[in-house]
Amino acid sequence: MAAHGLYRGTSGNISARVPGGFLITPTGYAAEDLTPSALVLMDLEGRAKGRLLPSSGWRFPLEV
């Protein structure tokens, strides 16, 4: 995202709806280290699935 000028600064979050929940960037990951497998799957009850913790901003996409 940084390489394409999609945000300014040193961090940012991105999320996307998927059936049954959404994907969100994990906490503590540098943008240049992100891969699709690093995204955190969240269900519609706010529970994270997988090995990584979601960004602290996970509640916003849940409410949207």
Secondary structure in CASP SS format (residue, H / E / C, confidence):
PFRMAT SS
TARGET T0000
AUTHOR 0000-0000-0000
METHOD secondary structure of the structure
MODEL  1
M C 1.00
A H 1.00
A H 1.00
H H 1.00
G C 1.00
L C 1.00
Y C 1.00
R C 1.00
G C 1.00
T C 1.00
S C 1.00
G C 1.00
N C 1.00
I C 1.00
S E 1.00
A E 1.00
R E 1.00
V E 1.00
P C 1.00
G C 1.00
G E 1.00
F E 1.00
L E 1.00
I E 1.00
T C 1.00
P E 1.00
T C 1.00
G C 1.00
Y C 1.00
A C 1.00
A H 1.00
E H 1.00
D H 1.00
L C 1.00
T C 1.00
P H 1.00
S H 1.00
A H 1.00
L C 1.00
V E 1.00
L E 1.00
M E 1.00
D E 1.00
L C 1.00
E C 1.00
G C 1.00
R C 1.00
A E 1.00
K E 1.00
G C 1.00
R C 1.00
L C 1.00
L C 1.00
P E 1.00
S C 1.00
S C 1.00
G C 1.00
W C 1.00
R H 1.00
F H 1.00
P H 1.00
L H 1.00
E H 1.00
V C 1.00
END
